[in-house]
């Protein structure tokens, strides 16, 4: 009997629930004329439901057109369409009414989410982001709550947490990650909502030809960011560019952006806003890469299979960055997959590569290992040029990274890199160089609003010239070894106020050069310049404040100190010599081991301002100062194995850069198009050049042959970019000048009579046009056109003879003339199956470098009689074929 009563009561309860189900609610003719707001409020009370809508849009309308009794939800669905509103039943008892244009943008599957909101208006969102195909968490995916300026980034487990305040009935949330289609969801607020969102899965954007995103960072980052001069480019965008001999190159991708140039084709060195190569700091996962080139610049040091993204800071950077007056290039390596094993690689005409990644412990730790190796000799040996056919070249590198999630608040990573290069010209001299880098990172979270990162890194670069001449053979070596420690803390006080601060220490041991004879009877002078032992320290802090929705400021201060220690011999020079046109050593001091030789320091303030005109346009302005205490010594315009580093000291003051920037940024059609114009003016105190007739190689007196003066650079950078669609790309144009002045009471330290003259990197006009087109899922095309003003050179303008056999050349003023203007068109075609549902994917890439065979002049050489000879790197069309795969 009791069981029967219990069963009856249970079914009676279910019947009551059904009778109160919102789906059973009806409306009839007697409801015509009632205000919709009051009517829905009564329905909410009767049925325990929640109707979510914007009162400003529909709160004043009344019910009409009801001719017979019908279900309420069926009526409302049609009724709201007349007001361009869409009704969505997100839960059995929760209905969302929103504008039709917003509803059409939301991903229909799992696109409408109901979240709980506190009475104070506070909302706490948490969820996870995954790759739909690999079922892998996406680390660093961005979750942005539109219209309230709130957002978060996923951690190693793909989880995120966002806290914000809002009084709006709903908000659109955008989830995005580089290389994936963005995902739009609507978050509506209800007492019946959840605190945790379901998993969001993203699709790689290669499967959606109508929405190929070439820049998948925050879509309005160029509008919202407070800093100027920051360029980000993902590896997917880089891989779209035409290649030389099938090799994707992150550095070449940067040179297509405004304000970034290169001295000549296929040079891995790059110049930023008129600066030289040594004024760029290049880091890979926090470790310094001193020479970013393979094969004299034909390839860069960065393996595209392990690069996640590349950031270039060319003005107004965060205070945690310093040490160089032109730019910071930050290369981030991706973490290995934490669920499944993957392999990727490729075969080209002169090199091959292979990368393997996978979990060591699923969802906790992972690894990725990638290597490249070359086989260039077969091309050299096949040429008709006798000298090249007797030459040889070789390079290779290995990159690896280990990632471990310790717990919810701690993770560590270890990445390593090693490379080697060698080049022998007609069997005479062997050039060889190599990089080594090791970085350890520990990330720790103190809570939802404070986190820290500790980076320990070591770097090494060594180069060697082995002259194998049987009469005057010698070996010349130089290098630099460094160890860096950076501890950075980031604190979020509110959505409007954030701060990061920390310390940095860098120890370096520099070998400027030493030469040893390999032939006992050689007449080449042996020498060994004392090592430079240095310590650079810095404390820094950066504060970001969104004062209003429109106006924001980012201010920072960095205080750096530089110490140079013995032992070492330091020369004092006489710059008014009587017996020579070059400076003479007039005094020397021998410092003991660890004795302080020099101390230099400086304050490095920086500030950036941003004013949003509206959500699609902003103005930005910035100023920053940077000190540089170590200097790259080179007599070439591109990276060379014989380049070497010198530290500051009694004869070399630090380079000090002051830069002002002002820019206008505009996005169109929901960030589909980007437009920007940015101007800058940069002053550099104590830039380095050479006195006339200086010999900077194979000498102990190199510091005496260097001069310091002042430099000026200014320009205007224009960028137009289409971010989405089958046809996409960008156009960048830069007008810039880079000028130097060396004026001294001493004639030997004066250049061009103390007047301003163009530096080697002065190229007033620089244009890049990048175009990509996806014809279908198998076939895509890409093209890149480059144009630049010819770089300055010094040429002989007359000559005279001592006797019939000896001529003396008289040269123009320094950098008075220019080589011809540079222009080149590269194209490529990619054929391959890009359906990510398949386990094995392959593609064939056909590239044509220098399509119309432009014989661009890299340099002009003059013999002792004044005869000129043009030097070109690739003076004809160069096709290449490569095959890439992953599974």
Order of alpha helices (4+ residues) and beta strands (2+ residues): alpha-beta-alpha-beta-alpha-beta-alpha-beta-beta-alpha-beta-beta-beta-beta-beta-beta-beta-beta-alpha-beta-alpha-alpha-beta-beta-beta-beta-beta-beta-beta-beta-beta-beta-beta-alpha-alpha-beta-beta-beta-beta-beta-beta-beta-beta-beta-beta-beta-beta-beta-beta-beta-beta-beta-beta-beta-beta-beta-beta-beta-beta-beta-beta-beta-beta-beta-beta-beta
